Amino acid sequence: MEGTQEPAHTRRQPFSDDVGLTDDDTLARGVVAPSPYTRPVQQVRFRSTPGVFEDKSDDSEYEDAGDQPTIAATRHTRLDTLLPSQAGLLRPYRIVMLACVLAIMVPLLHSSPLLGHAGHATFGAKASVIKRSTPVLEAELVENTLARRAGSPTNVCTRWSHQSAIVNSTLYIYGGRASTQAGQTSDTWNNDFLAMDLTKNWQISSPALRGLPQPSGPPSVSNGYLWSSRTSLFMYGGEFSDRPPASPAPFSLWEYNIPSSSWIEHTSPQTSAGDNSVGDGQPIQRAAEGAGITVPQLGRGFYFGGHLDGYTTAGWQQWFPRVYLKSLTEFTFPGYANSAVNTISGGKTAGTAGNWRNITQGGLQEQAGFTERADGLLVYVPGFGEQGILLGLAGGTNATFTQMNVIDVYDIANSTWYKQATSGKTPEIRVNPCATVAAAPDGSSYNVYMYGGQNLIPAGNQTQYNDMWILTVPSFTWMQVDTSKQAAPPARAGHTCNIWNGQMIVVGGYVGDQLSCDSPGVYVFDMSALQWVNQYTASGSSPPSSSSSSSGGNTAGSAAASAGASVSGSSGSGATATASGASSTYTGSGVFRSTSENNPFN
């Protein structure tokens, strides 16, 4: 990535203006709108030292201001038609009119800054002006601005490298990159904010997707992670645009409070000392292309590996090489305890900004065999150890990639990494896949469903995959689902997948340069029938006929057969996994090849 930096990313400016206040220019011109219900227009002229109004008449004939007429008619009116006998009635009438004019104009002149009293003109009994600095007005302005802010676009050509999470039957999608036309290679970074309704059925050709107001604070980043609690989303990490280049802002954790539909900025986060971690007070950096996961049972989010460079870190010079990471960042959500962190152990809980721990010394993590990596996966498997385990899968650097015949396992309760061998045919090396975890109905095993990704080697002939793999735990056996007779999505990388109601919902992804657009780019995989389907089915609804079968425990073979997928290999420990030989109805080989010039992950 080359190019000089442009000025740092700035926040959007509100586009609302105050209305209903008379401006100073209006006062200076003395403009008073005529009314159709009053007498014909008269020009009121006052002679004063500051000379508020320009005097266009010749006043040289008057010795002083007292000799000058108070009111001068500028055109003929009905007064010209008065009879001589009515002249005596004119003087009291003029006096009354002068009093009325003075009653109106004196308050206006008193409030004019030209007379030394800065401020806005006020109208009505006991009226006053609330200045912008007043907190109540500021809150109202912010609320109104957000309410009127343009909604995020849902109709794009392609979308990838975004962040997503499910909370309360809603799938939220934030930021990433999106193109609006085929072949677009710049201006793709965005902070779009979308919501997908998972409480009703919809077809993949028209998913229940709506645009939420684009936030004015959170930055346009890609390849970060969206942690989620019961009431909030937490946007961590990500990288800024390189086409055109954008300078990253100092890192803040942005929280979206779902009940209030508001964004909250937590600035300058720092670490707390704890088990196998760095000490107190170390600044949290913004990493990108790492692997993230939310563990709702514990009220924590994790982010594994990734990289730092000039598009993630403020002040980082572009000529300085990228640094790959093998650290594990842990964020404890507000209101949750964590016995592995000194400041929130013993019954204490994290404050409103949460709590951070940077784990760098967890067992094998310090050894040479534990390599740095980016663009991998982190999945949570409950039921093992006191707090469950995390599995680190796939990923790599610019030069090396992580094999999946031996995987990394993190014991959350002990803050320690281990190695675990796997069996069965292993997936090819890859980066940027997605994964979800489902339990067998009897709770005897868990299945990790991994879909897609890409191989960046060789640089000029890179390959995207559309294969589906299942890793069973605790047997740690790999098996591949045969989708050769299914309408599988085009091969992709940099997509997200989430599980809801027994279905994997895939959103977006980089699809190489063989497709012009991938819109709307939402796909559904029935995890019980092991089949791609054209409809998402909400809870309580009847599933479509093509995915009516279900399976679990040791019934993987019958499930695969009913779904049209062949079985080759052991189901192992109650796995719902199957078969081999992935292919695609789009390419016939299950892969896309893209050139290095067009691949955004280089």
N, C-alpha and C positions, 0 to 999 in steps of 0.2 A: 504494500500500500504506500503510495507516494503522494506528494503534494504538500504544499505549505498549509499551515493552519490558518483558519479564519477566526474572527473574534469569537470568544466563548459564547456558548449557547445561552440565550437570554429568555426570560419568561415572556409569555404572550401579554400584550397590553389590553386592558379592557376596552371595549368599543362603545360603552355606554356614555352618554353625555347628560349633564344636568340640564333640565328644562324648566321653564316657568319663572326664571329670574331675569329681570331687566339688566342688560349689560351696561358697562360704563359708557360705551360709545353711544348707546341710545340716549343716555342722560345728557352727554355733551352736545348732541344734535338737537336736544329739546323736542324729540319726536313724540307727539301724543296722537294716537290713532283717533280719527274722527268718528263720531257716532251718528248714525242716521236719525237718531231721536233727539238731538240737541240743536241749538241754534246754528246758523251758518258759521263757518270757521272764522275765528279771530286770532290774530297773532299777538301774543302776550310778550312784552319786552320789559325787562327790568334793567336799570342802569346800576351797575355795581363796580367796585374797584377791580375784582378779578376778571371782569368781562366774561361771564360765563357764556353768554350768547353773543354772536356777532351782530352788531348794530348796523343795519344796512341803510338807515335813514340819515339825512344830513341834520345833525344836532347843533350846528354852529350858531344858530339863531337863538339858542337858549343860554342864558347866563349860568344856570345851575340846574341840578337835577330836579329841583322843586318846580321849575318853570316848564319842564317837559311833560307833555300829556302822558298819562298813565297807560291808556289803552288807545291804540290807533287802528281803525278798521282798514283792512287790506283790500276790501272790495265792497261794492255797493250791496247793501242789505235792505231789509224792510224798514230800518230806521230812517232811510232817506225819504220815505214816503209819508213821514209824520207831518201833520198839519201844524201850522204855527200855534194854534190854540192848545196843542198837545205838548209843546216844548217844555212846559213847566213840570210835566210828569217824568221827563227824561232823566233829570239829575238823580232823584232817589233810585231810579232803576239802575243807573250806572254804578252807584255806590254799592248796591246789593251785589251786582255782578262782580265788581272788584273784590269784594269780601270773599265771594265763592272761589274766585281764581286764586287768591292768596292762600286760602285754606288748603287748596290742592297742591300748589307749587312749593310752598315753604318746606314741608317734610321732605320733598324730593331733593331740594337743594341742600338741605341739612345733611342728608346721607350721601351726597356726592363727594367722591375723593378730590374733585377739583376745588372744593371749598375747605379741604383740610380734614374731612371726616371720612376716612376710608371705610368702605363697606358696600353692600348691595342695597338697592332701593327696596323698600318693603311696602306692601299694600295690605289694607284691611286693618281692623281694630287689633291693636297690640300684636301685630305681626312681627316676626323676627326671622333671621336666617341662621340655620345650623351649618357650621363650617365643616369641611371635609374631615378635619381631624377628630370630629366627634365620633367616639366608638360606635354608637348606635347607627349613625349614618353609614360609617364604613362597612359595618356588618351587612346593612341593607344593600349597599352597592355591590359588595362581593356576591351576596346571594342572588341579586338580580342579574349580575354579569354571568354567573355560572348557569343560571336558568336559561339565559338567552344564548349561551355559547353554542356554536354549531355542533350538531351531533356527529359522532365518528362515522365514517363511511363504511358500509357493509358490502358494497359492490366493488370489488377490486379484481384485477386480473390474476395476480398471485399474491400469497401471503406466506411468510416464513420467518423463522428465528424470533418468534413472538414468545410471550409468557402467558400461561393459562392456569386456572384453578377452578374447582367446583365448590360452591358453598350454598347450602339450602336449595338444592335442585336448580341452581343457576350456574352455567359455565361462563366464567369471566375470561376475557382475552385482552391482553394489554400490549401495546407497542409492537416492537419487532420491525420487520421490513415488509413493504407491500408495493406492488407495481400496479399502475392503472392502465398500462398498455403493453403489448408484446414487445420484447426487446429492450425494455427500460432498464438501465444500469445505474442511474444516479437518482438522487432525491427519493430514496425508498424508505429511509428511516422515518418513523412516526411515533406518536403517542396516542394512537387510536385506542379507544376503550369500548369494548363490546360486551354484550350479554346474550347468552343463548338459553332459551327456556327448555328445561328438561322435564316439565310437568305435563307435557302434551306430546302427542305423536306428530312427527313431521317427516317428510321425504328428504333424502339427501340433496335433491335438486332444489329444494326450497327450505332450508333449515330455519328454525325459529330464532333468527339472529337479529338483534337490534343494536343500533349505535347509541352509546351513552355520550353525554357531553364531554368533549375533549378537555382534559384538565389543563390548567394554566401553569401549574408548578412542576409536576413530574416530568422528567426529560424524555426525549425520544431516544430510546435505547433498544438494542437487540441482544439476544443470547444471555439474558439474565434469568431470574427465577421469581415466581410469584408464590410466596408462602401464604397460607390461609388459616385463619382461626374461625370460630363460629360466627364472629361479627366483623372481622377485618381481613383485608388483603395487605400483604407487605411486599413491596417491590424492591428486590435486592439486585445489585450488580447490573451488568450489561455494558455494552460498548456504544460509543457515539459514532456518528456517520464518518465514513472516509471518502464518500463521493456525494457532495463536496466535503472536504475535511472540516470537522467541527472539533473545537477544543472542549474536553470534558470539564464539567463543573466539579467542585469539591463534592465528595460523596455525602448524601443524605439518604436515610431510609424513608421512603414515602409509604404512608399507611392510608388505605382507603377504608373509612368507616362505613360499613354497608347500611346500618339503620339510618344514618344521617346523610348518606350520599355525599360525603365530604372527604377531601384529602388533607392529611396532616403530615407535616415535614418534621422529621427527627434529625437534627443537624449534628455533625461531628461525633458520631458514635465511637465509643472506645471499649476495649476489652476489659473483662474482669478475670482475675486469676482463678484457676481451678485445676482439676485433674488433667495431667499431660498437656498443659497449654502454656501459652505465653503469659506474662504477668499482667498486672493492672495497668490501665492507662494507655495502652497501645492503640493508635488510630486504626479503625476498620477501613480497609481499602475496598474499592469497587473492582471486583473481578468479573470476567466475562468468559463465556463458553465453558463454564463449569457445570457440574451435575447437581441439581437441587432436589429436595424432597421435603414434604411436610409430614410430621408425625402428630396428628391431632390428639391422640391419646395422651401424649406427653406435653402438648402445648409447645412444640419446638419445630424449628425449621433448620435444615442442614444444607450446606453448599460445599461440594467437594471439588478440589482442583481448579482448573480454569487457567487464565493467564492475566498478566498485567502488561500494558503497553501505553503508547501515547494516545490511544482512543478510550482508555478506561480511567487513567490517572491524571489528575490536574498537575501541570508542570513537567510532565514526562516529555522529554525531547524525542522527536520521531526518529532521530538517527540512533537512539539507544535501543538495543535489541529487546525483543519481547521476552518476558520471563514466565515460564510455565510453573504451576504450583502443584503441590501434593498435600497441602494443608486442608483441614476440615473446619469450616466455620459453622458455629452453632449459635442460633438465635432463640432465646427463650421468650415466649410471648408474654405480654403484660398480664400480670395476675397469676402466673404459674411459678411453681417452685422448681428448683434443680439442685439436687444434692451434690452434683459434681462442680458447682460454682460456689466459691467461698462466700460471696455476698448474698446469695439467695438460698442457702442451705439452712437446715435446722428450722424449717417451717416458714421461712421468709419467702416472699414472692417478688417477681420482677415488677418494676415500676411501669409507668405509662409509656416509657420509651423502650421497654424490653431490656434484655441483658445479652451480652455478647461474650463468646468464648472462642478463641482461635486455637484449635487442637493441632499441635505439630509434633508431639512426642509420644504418640499412641502406639506402642509396640513396634511392629514392623515398619511403621511410618518413618523411622529414623534410618532404616537400612537402605543400602544401595539398590536392592531388588525391588523396592517400593518406588516406582517411577512417577515422575510428574506426568500429568495428562490434562487434556481438555476435550470438550465435545463428547463426553461419556455419559453414563447413566448412574443414578443412585436410586435404589428402590428399598422400601421398608417391608420387612417380613416379621409379623408379630409371632408370639408363641415360643420364641427361642431366647433363653436367657431371661433375666428379670425384666428387661424393658424392650426386648426384641432386637433385631439385627438389621444392619444396612448392608446391601450388596453393591459393590462397585463394578460396573460392567462397561466394556467397550472403551472408546476414547483413544487419544494419542497426542502426539505433537506434530510438528512439521516434518519430522524425520522418522519417528518410531510410532508403533501402534500397540495396543494392549490385546494380547491373546485372551481367549475366553475358555481355554481348557483349564486354566487355574484363575480363580477370581478372588477379589479382595472382600473380606467380611469384617464388618465393624460391630463389635459388641457395645451397645450404647451404655449399658450399666457400668461397664468397666473402662470405657473410653479407650478401647484397645482394638487395633487392627490385627487380623489373622489372614492366612492364605487357605483356600479351599479348592481342592481338585474337583473337576467335573468329569462325567462320563457321557458316552454317546458322541455322535458326530457334532462338532462344534460349528457355530456360525463363522463365516469369514470375517476377517478383521474389518472394522468399520468405525466411523464416527457419526454423530448426529442421528442416532435412531431414537425411538421413544419406547416406553415400557409402562405397563401397569401390572398390578398383582391382584390375584383372586384366590380365595380359599375354596377347597373342596367342601361340599355340603356337610360331610362328617367331621370336618376340622382336622383331618389326618395329614393334610399336606397343603402347600401353597404353590401356585403356579405363577411364574413371571412370564408375561407375554411381551415379547420384544418384536417391534415391527420396523422395517425399513432401515434407513441410514445410507451411508456411502463410503466408498473406498477412494481416498484421494491419491492413491498411487496406481499407475504413473501420473505425473502431473498433467500431461497432455491428453490423457485418455481415462478420465475419472468415471467411476461407476456408481450410480444410485440403485438401491435395492427396493423391492417391494415384497420381500419374504417375511413370513411370520414364524417366529421361533418361540418355544416354551421351555423354560427351565423349571423343573420340579424341585421342590425343597420339602423334606430334608435329603432326598436321594441325590440332589444336584445332578440331574440327568437332563441333557439337552435333547429336544425333539423338534422336528420341523413340520409345520402344517402344509399339506398339499392344497394349494389354491389354484391349480392349473385349470380347473374347469369352472372357476368362479369369476365373476366380474370384479376382480381385484382392482384397487386404485392404481394409477401410474406410480412407478417407483419414485421415491422421494427421500429427502433428508431435511433436517431442521424443522420438522413438524412437531406438534404436541399431541399426546393422547391421554385421555382421562377415562376412568371407568365409572359407569353409573347404571344401575339396574341391570347388571350382567352384560353390559355392552361397552366396548371400547369405542370412544368417539375421537376420531382423528381430525385434526384441524390443520390445514395449510401444508407447507413444506416446499422445499426447492425441488423442482421437477426437471432440472436440466434444461437444455435448449431445444429439445425435440417438440415440446408443446408450446403453443403460443400463449395460452392462458389455462389456468386450473381454477375455474370458478363454478360454484361457490367454494370448492375445495374442502368440503366436509364429508367424512365417510364414517360408516358404522360397521363394526365387526361384532357379530354375535358370539360371545365367548363360550357359551354353552354348546351351541351348534357348530362352532368352529367354521363360521362362514361369513363372508361379506354380504351384507344385506342393503337394500335400498331405502330402508325406513328405520328411524329411531322409534322405539316403542316405550312409552312411559309406563311407570309402575301402575299395575291394575288393568292395563290394556291387553288385549289379545295380540300376541306377536304375529307377524306376517307368516304366511304358510311356508315360505322358504326357510324359515328359521324356527320352526315350531318345536324342534327336539331340544331336550336338555340332558345334561349329563353331570356326573360328579363321582367322587370316590373312585372305584376301579372300573367305571363304565366308559372309559375313553374310546374303546374300539367301537361300540355301538353308536356312540355320539358322532364319531367321525363318519361312520358308514351312512347314517341317516342324513348327514349334511353333505354327502358327496365327497368326503375327504378320505383318502386311503390311509391305512395305518401301517407303519413299518417301525418296529421297535417296541420296547417295553413302555408301558404306561407308568411303571414305577410308583410305589408308595401312594397309590390313589390319585395319580395324575389324570387330568383331563386333556392330556396332550396326545399328539398323533405323529405324524407322518412326514414324508420327505418329498422333494421334487417341486420346489416353488416355481411358478411361472405366472405370466400375466396375459390377460386378453388384449392388452394394449401393445405389448412388444413381442410376445411369444417366448421371451427368455427371462422375464422377471427383472430386467435391469435396463437402465438408461445410461448412456455414456455422454458426458459433457466435457467441453474443452476447458482448460484451466483459465482462459481469458474470461469466460462467462460464469465461472463458479464463484459465488460470493464467500465461500468458506476458505478460500486460499489465504 
